[in-house]
């Protein structure tokens, strides 16, 4: 009986191994070229800094143009003759 029990146990193990999930072969990872990330980061920061400086410059120019436009409108109002003339009598 010991022999049949051992045979049964071995048979059960073989059956379970056959039912086990087959392991997939490991996925090969493609080698990535080493990229100097810090150089990219520095370049992007420089571009952002230059963009921010340009925005400040353009905002300053816009404010100047607004003042010029406002002065121009005030000058036109001062030089414009009244639409109705009242008699001096």
Secondary structure, 3 states (H helix, E strand, C coil): CHHHHHHHHHHHHHHHHHHCCCCCCCCCCCCCCCCCHHHHHHHHHHHHHHHHHHHHHHHHHHHHHHHHHHHHHHHHHHHCCCCCCCCCC
